[in-house]
Amino acid sequence: MLHRRARHPAFPSPDRTGPSRPCRRTVLRGLGGAAAAAALLAGGAGRAATGRRVLHVDSYHPGNEWNDRIVAALRKALSGHAVDLKVVHLDSKRLTPADLRASVEAARRAIAEFRPDVVTVSDDPAAQDLVMPYLRDTAMPVVFCGLNWDASVYGLPYRNTTGMVEVSSIPQILRLLRQHARGPRLGFLAEDTDTKRKELVHHQRLFGLSYDKIYFVRSHAQWREAFLKAQREVDMLLILGVGSLVDWDLADARKLAEEESTIPSGTDFEWLMPTSLVGVVKSPEEQGRWVAEATLRILDGVPASDIPLTYNRDGDLFFNARIARRLGIGGAPALARVVP
């Protein structure tokens, strides 16, 4: 029986090697140019007067619920600790590659101008496009979260980093779906992003999953079409992300799922429960709190390299009663939170 407060299987922590404090000139090269050097060498008096500074780089845009909740939890956990928190957004889901490069440059300028004591980042694009090329093994401590499944693809951990790797309870979701599926065929429906393609690879590698149909979509209309095709082409469906769909229409998607579902569907995001029968959902607040706790330790003098990497563990079980009625399914699983 799956309990409402689920726990992910333990993942081994990577070995941490190398010195904990790279030399100061390395971060000057990473931030780039005389402006960064002047900012960092301006002296500690300004910091002492204004308190400790943390700059958070969000890979996505304001209004992305997952990341907004990470930031809210980070801000709440840092409150009362004399920490000045600044947030910048890369908006990577919605920008062209050229515009994303400009957004990364703006984040680098923000680091140079704000002179943070710690940089925190959420999700893969910030790690790939900012941390790896510009902050790797510098004197700037970095705390990350939201890197899906495997941080080593970016060479992490570095000598100046720690973080929380994000995993999903895919096996638990599938066990629930199989109880109501008419056959073994499995579908994967998600936004067409590098992050979701990375997730797909790790589902196959870690869990040995073989998807019979894969639907990557770039618009709400494509999502709608793929959802309807899945009802005919597979026996169960994982719905795993829509954040890059600028025209996403949750009300329409909810109506479609309630009226047209013929197969059980599952998700790992709470805000996709209106479209899914079951969900074992991750907690963005868990990640924001952990980042804050690690950041406070670093501000108190603990090297980032002395804080082991970890994985998110908390998950809540959700059950959509409307879709269940459509499928002729009776009671909710024990301890599930019922979506009205």
KEBATI-591100 format. One record per residue: residue in three letters; x, y, z of N, C-alpha, C in turn. Coordinates in pm, whole numbers, plus 50000, padded with zeros to 5 digits. Atoms other than C-alpha are relative to their C-alpha. Layout:
# residues N
ALAXYZXYZXYZ
...
This chain:
# residues 340
MET500864988150000500005000050000500895012350000
LEU499244987650009501335034349908499455010050099
HIS500424990349900501215059050195500035014049940
ARG500114986450053500315095050140501335007250004
ARG498674993949993503715107250256501004989649953
ALA499155010350060505815086650019501465003750017
ARG498574997849994509555082750028500664993849878
HIS499295005350114511795078849728501054990150048
PRO498915009049964514255050049729501295007850020
ALA498734993249974517645059449860500884999749876
PHE499044999150107520135071049600501375002550062
PRO498674997749943523875069349668500475014149972
SER499474986550018525525103049719501334999349927
PRO498734999950071528385111549480501145003150096
ASP498824996749922531875113049619500315014849984
ARG499594986050005533065147949706501515000550012
THR498554999549999536675154249618500455014149969
GLY499434987150036538995183949576499935009950114
PRO499984989849894539725214549786498685007250008
SER501314993949977536795232849936499965014649957
ARG500024985750029537845268549855500925003249881
PRO499154996150112539095276849502500535014250020
CYS499374986949983541275307649462499075011149952
ARG500884988750028539685342249439500055004249854
ARG499924995350139540985349949089499154991449907
THR500815008650087539035320248949498605005549984
VAL501364994750012535675335749029499985012949919
LEU499964987950080536775368248868499964996549852
ARG500095004450139537345349648543498604995149970
GLY501335005550022533995331948587498975010949981
LEU500984989350012532045364248634500315009149881
GLY499654993250124533935380548352500265014950013
GLY499734985950021535685413748308500335008150123
ALA499584991149894536825443248509498865003750093
ALA501134996249915533335451348632499784989850110
ALA500175010449898533055417948807501115000750102
ALA498884999149906536505421748956499825011650095
ALA500204988449913535725456449084498914997450102
ALA501115002649909532465444449232500434990950114
LEU499625009649897534055415549415501105005350091
LEU498884995049922537085434949532499675013150070
ALA500384987249941535095464749656500115000250151
GLY499785000549856535625452650008498804994750073
GLY501075006249922533565436650282499165009850078
ALA500734990649916532355468750445498545001249959
GLY501374998850048529295471350222499154988350045
ARG500755011749960528255435950304499695000350149
ALA500234999849856528695440650673498865009450035
ALA501044990249970526405470850661498624995149960
THR501305003850053523645454850456499614985750034
GLY500315013949970523785419050587500494990849890
ARG499535010250093524425387050401499084999649877
ARG500734999150125523365384250036499954986549930
VAL500215012250078521925355349837499295003949871
LEU500654997950128521105356749468499504986649948
HIS500625012450050518685330349339499705001549852
VAL500245000250144518615322048968498984989249969
ASP501095008950037515315306548859500104997449850
SER499855003350142515595288048527498845004749915
TYR501214997650078512075297048426499455014050023
HIS500614986749998509615326248436499125001750123
PRO500974997749893507525342548710498634994849956
GLY501275006150035504195324548722500104985149977
ASN499825014450005505685289748682499824994750143
GLU500405002949862504025274348988501074992550077
TRP498985007949930506715248949073501115009050053
ASN498864991749961509515274549078499585011350092
ASP500484989649909507425301549241499914994650143
ARG500125005949866506795277849532501374996850059
ILE498635001549950510505269549557500505013250057
VAL499534986849956511285306749582499285004350128
ALA500744996149880508515312449837500524992750123
ALA499475007749887509845284450059501415004550036
LEU498654994949975513415297050018499945013350074
ARG500114986949937512395332450110499534998750145
LYS500545001849865510385320850412501074994450094
ALA498995006349914513215299050544501175009350030
LEU498904990549976515765327250507499575012150082
SER500484988449926513545353050674500414998950146
GLY499565000049860514755363051017501464996950018
HIS498585003449991518375354750935500895011149943
ALA499234988650051519515389350815500614996849864
VAL499565003550135519735377150455499205008249899
ASP500624992550109519025399450156499934990849878
LEU500195009350111517545376949883499565007549876
LYS500374994450131517445387549518499734988449906
VAL500395010750093515735366249250500065005349857
VAL500014997050143516425366948877499494987749925
HIS500625010850079514705345948607500684999049864
LEU499445002250134516285330648297498914999149894
ASP501125001250095512865324248135500344990349887
SER499455008750104514445294947949498954992349923
LYS501035007550071511195277347860499425007949883
ARG500724991950097509985306547650500925007749905
LEU499074992050080513145321547497500654991849889
THR499185006250103515005313947177501414998250056
PRO498625001649951518625301847219500765013250009
ALA499294987249996519935336747134499525008550116
ASP500534992149889517615353447383500394994050134
LEU499585006449876518525327647646501445003850033
ARG498624995749974522195336447605500035014050059
ALA500084986449945521285372747668499494999750143
SER500545001149865519295362447975501074995050097
VAL498905005049917522295343148109500995011350027
GLU499094988749980524495373748055499425009950100
ALA500624991249902521975394448250500134994450141
ALA499825006349870522175369348535501445001750049
ARG498604998049962525975372048532500245014450047
ARG499874986049956525715409848553499375002150136
ALA500664998749870523305406448843500904994850111
ILE499075005549901525845384849027501105010250028
ALA498914990349983528605410348966499545012450076
GLU500494987649938526445439749075499494997950142
PHE500605002449869524695423749373501034994950101
ARG498925005349917527885407149506499474990550108
PRO500555009149900526125377749675501094992150071
ASP499145009349927527735355949937499784985749952
VAL500365013350052525955325549789499085002149881
VAL500935000650112524295318949454499224987050011
THR500845012050003521355294749453499314999649864
VAL500635001550131519805280649136498994988650005
SER500975010850011516805259549046499874995749855
ASP500265006850127516435235248754501204999949905
ASP498885003450088518625222848473500575011549919
PRO499404989650084518975253348245500995009050074
ALA499074991649925520595274448518501314992750026
ALA498785007849978523035246348593500814998949872
GLN499315002350128523845240348227500575012849941
ASP499634988050074524005275948098500695010850084
LEU499374990049914525195295748401501074993950090
VAL499085005349900526795274448670501174992649934
MET498945008150059528735249948453501035008549925
PRO498984992550073530395275148217500645011550077
TYR499524987549940530825304748454500314999450150
LEU499805000449855530745294448822500684987350048
ARG499405012849963532335260048817501355002050067
ASP498754999949924535075256349081500535014150026
THR499594986449963535115293649156499885001650151
ALA500134997249857535165310149498498565002950041
MET501404997149971531415316349472499264987250038
PRO500785011949964529435290149669498684999749924
VAL501235001950076526515276049470499214988550061
VAL500925010449953523515256349598498924998449895
PHE500985002250105521245240249341498874991050049
CYS501085009649982517935221949334499304998349866
GLY500815001950119515595207949071500714994449879
LEU499335006450113518215190948853499454985849989
ASN500755012450013516305161248718500904987949987
TRP499465013650002517615126548800501514999050015
ASP498565002150003521345131948745500715013349983
ALA499254987550009523565161748820501364998049934
SER498665002550054526715144848688500095003349851
VAL499944996250142525735153348328500585014049983
TYR499404986750002526895188548415501365000150073
GLY498735000949929530045175948588499905002350149
LEU500204997749857528535182348931500224987150078
PRO499774987549926529415183249210501365006349970
TYR498754992850009532085210149176500525002650142
ARG499404997449869534385221249456499245010650079
ASN500714989049934532105250749532498494997850003
THR501455002350011528685234049505499494989250095
THR500785010949942526105213349684498595001549945
GLY501344998550053522505206249599499124987950022
MET501035010549993519335185449586499614996149857
VAL500385005450130518785163549279498534995850007
GLU501445002550001515125160049180499674986749933
VAL500475012750055513605125549128498494999250019
SER501455001749995510015113949077499654985650037
SER500445013349956508025084549214499314992749885
ILE500595006250118507445069448870499574985650026
PRO500465013849975507355032748985498734999650084
GLN501204999749916504785041549254498775004149919
ILE501124995750084502595059749002499554988649910
LEU500355010850092502745030548760499314988550072
ARG500695010749926501775005449028498535003450019
LEU501384995949985498635025549089499234999449868
LEU500675000250130497825028848719499704985849954
ARG500185013850048498284991748648498814993250066
GLN501175005949935495534983648896498725002349920
HIS501214996450073493044999848656500184999649849
ALA499725000050144494684995348313499464987349936
ARG500535011550073493194972348051501104992049930
GLY498885006750064496634963047918501315006450042
PRO498684995549955500384969647947500565012149925
ARG499414989350083500864997047684500045013250078
LEU499754988249918502325028447838500355011949913
GLY499714987850074502365064147708500655010650088
PHE499274989049934504475094847798499595012849930
LEU500454987350056502985129647744500635011550077
ALA499334989049932505025160847820500335011049900
GLU499504988950080506165194647694501304995949932
ASP498805003350075508935192847435501155009050044
THR498854992649948511935204947636501164990550024
ASP498835008449971515465192647699499834992950134
THR500175006049868514525186348062499124987649993
LYS500895011450009511645163247973500624988749918
ARG499295010450075513765144747717501044993250090
LYS499075005849903516355140047991499274990750095
GLU500795008749913513645126148220499684986949932
LEU500365012150073512575101547953501174990149997
VAL498825008750002516115088047922500204993250134
HIS499775005849868516355082948297498884990550041
HIS501055010049976512985065448316500414986749940
GLN499585012250067514365040548068501224993850069
ARG498745005049943517775037848233499824994950143
LEU500115003649859516755036548600498934989650027
PHE501145008649970513435018148583499744989649893
GLY500195009750107513764998148261498685001649927
LEU501294997850063510605014248124500145000649848
SER500084999250145509685010147760498665006249966
TYR501234993150034507125035347641499544995949860
ASP500565003950130504855023647362499715012249913
LYS500244987750072503965059347266500575011650080
ILE499424988249939505815091747338499445012249929
TYR500624988050056504035124947287500715012350057
PHE499414987349962506155156447302499235011149929
VAL500884989850056504085187847249500565013950028
ARG499524986249989504715225147201498875010150014
SER501124990949987501225239747234498854992750069
HIS501165006249937497945233947412499234991549899
ALA500715007750102496365222747086500674986549976
GLN499285012750017499085196447043499804991050121
TRP500245007949880498635185447404498624993549992
ARG501375005050012494895181647344499934988249902
GLU499995010650101495475161147029500704987450051
ALA499255011549948498055138947200499214992750108
PHE500805006249895495795132947501498924991149938
LEU501065007950063492965121047274500574987949927
LYS499375011450067495315099047069500394989350102
ALA499575009649898496625083147387498854991350048
GLN501155007949955493115071847483499784987949910
ARG500155011150094493185049747173501254991549988
GLU498745006750037496855040547148500724993250115
VAL499335006249885497915031147504498964996450105
ASP500895004549893496445015847820500135008250127
MET499804991049886497835040748071500975010949956
LEU499294988350049499415075048042500625007850114
LEU499344990849908501975095548233499965014049940
ILE500104986150042501365133148210500995007950084
LEU498844996049921504595150148310500555013849966
GLY499474986450012504835187348241499415007849885
VAL500584991250102503305216548052500545014350014
GLY499564986549965505305246248181500445008649882
SER499544992050115506645256647838498885003449903
LEU501124997450090503205257547675499405013750034
VAL500404986449965502535294947665498485001849989
ASP501454998950015498895289247563499264989350080
TRP500615010649920498215262047823498685004750060
ASP501354996749952494515261647915499554989050094
LEU500305010449902493965242448238498514996850002
ALA501455002449996490185246848231499594990849886
ASP500325008550114489975231647884500564986050018
ALA499395013149978492385203747976499234991950104
ARG500815006849898490345195548287498704994649939
LYS501255004150063487125194348086500234988149906
LEU499675010850092488765172347822500244987050076
ALA499695012149924490105147748082498764994150065
GLU501205004949933486795145548266498994994049903
GLU500995004650097484795139747947500514989249906
GLU499485008950102487145119247730500944989150051
SER499085010249950489355098047959499384986149988
THR500395014150004489105060847883501094991150059
ILE498895007449940492435050448038500475007550124
PRO499474993149881494045057948377501245008049966
SER498854991450022496565086048382500585004150135
GLY499344996349876499115097048641501005011149978
THR499084988750009501345126648717500835001150127
ASP499204997049881504045138848955499915014850037
PHE500214985949969502785175048963498595002250052
GLU501314997549940499945186549186499095007749905
TRP500844991650085498735212648933499544992849873
LEU500525008050111498245185248670499004989550047
MET501005009549951495905165348895498615001949936
PRO501294999050068492825180348720499934991849871
THR499985007850124493925160348413500344985450023
SER499455013249972495055128448588499194992750105
LEU500705008249901493495099748781500745000050133
VAL499215000849876496325096549035501275008249985
GLY498724993249999499425115449133500784996750126
VAL499085000049886502395109849358500915011949975
VAL499464987150041503525145549360501165004250090
LYS498844994849930506825161249457499645013150069
SER500244987849924507075190549695501065010449965
PRO499024989350023508745222449569500465006550129
GLU499634994049870508695235249928501154992350064
GLU498885007849946510975206450031501325004849942
GLN498774995750065513535218149778500405014150043
GLY499684986549956513275254849872500545000550141
ARG499525000349861513675247050242501424994450008
TRP498665006149994516695224650181501065009849949
VAL499054990250054518395251149966500275010850105
ALA499824989849897517805276750243500884994950113
GLU499215005649889519215253850512501464998549960
ALA498615001350045522325246150305500655013749987
THR499474986550016522755283050226500385006150135
LEU499704994549868522585292850593501254993550060
ARG498775006649951525235266950678501235006049933
ILE498864994050072527505281450408500275014050052
LEU499824986549946526895316650536500644999950138
ASP499405001349868527945304150879501414994149995
GLY498615004150013531265292050738500254985849956
VAL499805013750046530665256150624500255000149850
PRO499785000550144532225249650281498884992249930
ALA501045007150075529665239450019500394985549975
SER499535013650030531785208949942499864990750119
ASP500205008349881531255196650300498544996250022
ILE501425003349989527475194550249499674990049889
PRO500205010250103526635161850068498805003049912
LEU501174999550087524355161349767498914991050057
THR501115008049951520905147749841498934999149891
TYR501135001850091517615138049671498725003650073
ASN501294997449939514075149849732499344986750038
ARG500595012349949512065124349930498505000850026
ASP501414998849962508645138250016499094999049877
GLY501005000750106505585130249807498624997950058
ASP501395001749957501805132749850499224992249895
LEU500845008150088499265108549704498685007349976
PHE501244993450040496365124549512499154990749915
PHE500955008250075493245109349356498905009049947
ASN501004991650065490885125949106498674992449992
ALA501285007149990487325115449191499175001449873
ARG500794998050122485795130148874500444990549889
ILE499515009250103488035110448639499754985650042
ALA500285013649951487605079748859498574995949966
ARG501395003150035483835081548810499854997549851
ARG500035001950146484335084948436500504986049963
LEU499415013050030486425052848441499324988650074
GLY500695010449924484065034248674500814994450115
ILE499155004249889486615032848955499365004550130
GLY500664997149873485335031549312500815008850092
GLY499384991949897487065043649626501445003849971
ALA498624995250012490315062749652500954990950075
PRO499015007549921493525045949767500095005350143
ALA499874995949859494135046850141500925011950014
LEU499224988049966495415080350269500185009749885
ALA499884990750113495015097149929499235012850029
ARG500714987249995494035133649909499105000649877
VAL500955000550111490895134649694499865013849938
VAL500214987650075490715161549423498535000749965
PRO501444999550026487075173149400499715001349851
